Amino acid sequence: MDADRARAARRRHMHERQAVIFGVLLAALAVIGLGAAAVYTDSIDLPFFDKSFAADPTPTPTRDSVPCPPQGALPVKYSKVKVNVYNGTQTAGLAGKTADDLKDRGFKVATTTNAPVQYAGVARINFGYKGVAQAYTLAAQLPDAELTLDARAGTSVDLTLGSDFNDLTAEDSVDLDKDQPLVAAANCTPYEELATPKATAKATKAAAKK
């Protein structure tokens, strides 16, 4: 009889302990759920959690002001324009073909590969302050390309081909004259307002030498 009471007491104790454990787990899950909902709705701002970081990248990044060419800047000799060509479409081999076409025109192609995300549009040309003239020289081969300024330090330019891209402009239709200053893009911002004084001085000096 005593043994039966002992077994019953152990079972009762085990059930009570299980009930406590399950209760704690349920309470913890409820707290986590409420916290997650608060973060998602921006009721709580956690510095280590940024929804923009967790979000999927978009094919078209935020576009900064596009600089006009430096005053008096002339087209850059094709062989002095270093281009990285990226395929932002599902068309296999598009970057390779376009890279070959650019090489045939004298451009220096460095990298040819697929873009990390697809691009909706004709093409996007990314460049830094030092590569404005190079970017405009390349853009003459694709008049509908989007010019996008970034923070790179060198003069290289990236060409990302988009879903609306068909081919480069016919070479004899490219609107460039080696003796005439580059034509600024519509609504561009004066180069001097975007570049550092040091970069502006270098660009002006380079334009004067050509």
C-alpha positions as CSV (number, residue, x, y, z in Angstrom):
1,M,0.0,0.0,0.0
2,D,2.8,2.4,0.9
3,A,4.5,1.5,-2.4
4,D,1.3,2.4,-4.3
5,R,1.1,5.8,-2.5
6,A,4.8,6.4,-3.3
7,R,4.3,5.6,-7.0
8,A,1.2,7.9,-7.1
9,A,3.1,10.7,-5.4
10,R,5.9,10.4,-8.0
11,R,3.5,10.4,-10.9
12,R,1.8,13.5,-9.4
13,H,5.1,15.2,-8.9
14,M,6.2,14.4,-12.5
15,H,2.9,15.7,-13.9
16,E,3.3,18.9,-11.9
17,R,6.9,19.4,-13.1
18,Q,5.8,18.8,-16.7
19,A,3.0,21.3,-16.3
20,V,5.5,23.9,-15.0
21,I,7.9,23.3,-17.9
22,F,5.2,23.5,-20.5
23,G,3.9,26.6,-18.9
24,V,7.3,28.3,-19.0
25,L,7.8,27.3,-22.6
26,L,4.4,28.7,-23.6
27,A,5.1,31.9,-21.8
28,A,8.5,32.3,-23.5
29,L,7.0,31.7,-26.9
30,A,4.3,34.3,-26.2
31,V,6.9,36.8,-25.2
32,I,9.0,36.1,-28.3
33,G,5.9,36.3,-30.5
34,L,5.0,39.7,-29.1
35,G,8.5,41.0,-29.4
36,A,8.7,39.9,-33.1
37,A,5.4,41.6,-33.8
38,A,6.6,44.8,-32.2
39,V,9.9,44.8,-34.2
40,Y,8.0,44.0,-37.4
41,T,5.6,46.9,-36.9
42,D,8.5,49.2,-35.9
43,S,7.0,49.6,-32.3
44,I,10.5,48.6,-31.1
45,D,13.7,49.8,-32.8
46,L,16.6,47.4,-32.4
47,P,19.9,48.7,-33.7
48,F,21.1,45.2,-34.7
49,F,18.0,44.4,-36.7
50,D,17.3,46.4,-39.8
51,K,14.5,45.3,-42.1
52,S,16.1,47.0,-45.0
53,F,19.1,44.7,-44.5
54,A,16.9,41.6,-44.4
55,A,14.9,42.6,-47.4
56,D,15.5,41.2,-50.9
57,P,17.7,43.4,-53.1
58,T,15.9,45.3,-55.8
59,P,16.9,45.2,-59.5
60,T,17.1,49.0,-59.6
61,P,19.0,50.6,-56.7
62,T,18.4,54.1,-55.4
63,R,19.6,56.5,-57.9
64,D,21.8,59.5,-56.8
65,S,22.2,62.7,-58.7
66,V,24.0,62.1,-62.1
67,P,26.9,64.5,-62.6
68,C,27.4,66.5,-65.7
69,P,30.8,66.0,-67.4
70,P,33.6,68.2,-66.0
71,Q,33.7,71.5,-67.9
72,G,35.4,71.1,-71.2
73,A,35.9,67.3,-70.8
74,L,36.3,65.5,-74.1
75,P,35.5,61.9,-75.0
76,V,38.0,59.4,-73.6
77,K,39.9,57.2,-76.0
78,Y,38.2,53.9,-76.0
79,S,41.3,52.0,-75.1
80,K,41.5,54.1,-71.9
81,V,38.0,53.1,-70.8
82,K,38.0,50.0,-68.5
83,V,34.6,48.3,-68.6
84,N,33.1,45.5,-66.5
85,V,30.2,43.9,-68.4
86,Y,27.4,42.2,-66.4
87,N,24.4,40.3,-67.7
88,G,21.3,41.4,-65.8
89,T,19.0,39.3,-67.9
90,Q,18.0,35.7,-68.4
91,T,19.6,35.7,-71.9
92,A,22.6,33.4,-71.8
93,G,25.8,34.8,-73.3
94,L,24.6,38.4,-73.6
95,A,27.4,39.8,-71.5
96,G,30.0,37.9,-73.5
97,K,28.7,39.0,-76.9
98,T,28.4,42.7,-75.8
99,A,31.9,42.5,-74.3
100,D,33.3,41.2,-77.7
101,D,31.5,44.1,-79.5
102,L,33.0,46.6,-77.1
103,K,36.4,45.1,-77.6
104,D,36.0,45.4,-81.3
105,R,35.5,49.1,-80.9
106,G,38.6,49.4,-78.8
107,F,37.2,49.4,-75.2
108,K,39.2,47.6,-72.5
109,V,37.0,44.9,-71.0
110,A,38.1,43.6,-67.6
111,T,35.2,41.5,-66.3
112,T,32.4,39.6,-68.0
113,T,29.9,37.8,-65.8
114,N,26.3,37.6,-64.6
115,A,24.9,40.4,-62.5
116,P,23.9,39.4,-58.9
117,V,20.3,40.6,-59.6
118,Q,18.4,41.1,-62.8
119,Y,17.9,44.7,-64.2
120,A,14.7,46.0,-65.8
121,G,15.6,48.5,-68.4
122,V,18.1,48.9,-71.3
123,A,21.3,49.2,-69.3
124,R,22.9,50.8,-66.3
125,I,26.3,52.4,-66.1
126,N,27.9,52.7,-62.7
127,F,30.9,54.9,-62.2
128,G,32.7,57.0,-59.7
129,Y,33.7,60.7,-59.6
130,K,37.0,60.0,-61.4
131,G,35.2,58.1,-64.2
132,V,32.6,60.6,-65.3
133,A,34.1,61.2,-68.7
134,Q,34.6,57.4,-69.2
135,A,31.0,56.8,-68.3
136,Y,29.7,59.4,-70.8
137,T,32.0,57.9,-73.5
138,L,30.5,54.4,-72.9
139,A,27.0,55.8,-72.6
140,A,27.3,57.1,-76.2
141,Q,27.3,53.5,-77.3
142,L,23.9,52.9,-75.4
143,P,22.0,56.3,-75.5
144,D,19.2,54.9,-73.3
145,A,21.5,53.7,-70.5
146,E,20.9,54.9,-67.0
147,L,23.9,56.7,-65.5
148,T,24.4,55.9,-61.8
149,L,27.1,57.5,-59.6
150,D,28.7,55.4,-56.9
151,A,31.5,55.7,-54.4
152,R,34.3,53.9,-56.3
153,A,37.7,55.5,-56.3
154,G,39.0,54.6,-59.8
155,T,38.0,55.3,-63.3
156,S,36.5,51.9,-64.2
157,V,32.9,51.7,-65.2
158,D,30.3,48.9,-64.8
159,L,27.8,48.1,-67.6
160,T,24.8,46.1,-66.5
161,L,22.7,44.9,-69.4
162,G,18.9,44.9,-68.8
163,S,15.9,43.1,-70.2
164,D,15.2,45.8,-72.7
165,F,18.7,45.7,-74.2
166,N,19.1,44.6,-77.8
167,D,22.4,45.8,-79.1
168,L,25.0,48.6,-79.0
169,T,24.3,51.6,-81.1
170,A,25.7,51.2,-84.6
171,E,29.3,52.5,-84.5
172,D,28.8,55.0,-87.3
173,S,25.8,56.4,-85.4
174,V,27.6,57.0,-82.1
175,D,27.3,60.7,-81.3
176,L,30.9,61.5,-80.2
177,D,33.5,63.9,-81.6
178,K,37.0,63.6,-80.1
179,D,37.4,67.3,-80.5
180,Q,34.1,68.3,-79.0
181,P,33.2,68.4,-75.3
182,L,30.9,65.6,-74.0
183,V,27.2,66.4,-74.0
184,A,25.7,66.5,-70.6
185,A,22.8,64.3,-69.7
186,A,19.4,65.9,-69.1
187,N,18.8,67.3,-65.6
188,C,22.4,66.4,-64.6
189,T,24.0,68.1,-61.6
190,P,27.1,70.2,-62.3
191,Y,30.2,68.1,-61.6
192,E,31.6,70.7,-59.3
193,E,28.6,70.4,-56.9
194,L,29.0,66.7,-56.5
195,A,32.8,66.0,-56.6
196,T,35.4,67.0,-54.0
197,P,37.5,70.1,-54.8
198,K,40.5,67.8,-55.3
199,A,38.6,65.6,-57.8
200,T,37.3,68.7,-59.6
201,A,40.8,70.1,-60.0
202,K,42.1,66.8,-61.4
203,A,39.3,66.5,-63.9
204,T,39.7,70.1,-65.1
205,K,43.5,69.6,-65.5
206,A,42.9,66.3,-67.4
207,A,40.4,68.0,-69.7
208,A,42.8,70.9,-70.4
209,K,45.5,68.4,-71.5
210,K,43.3,66.7,-74.1
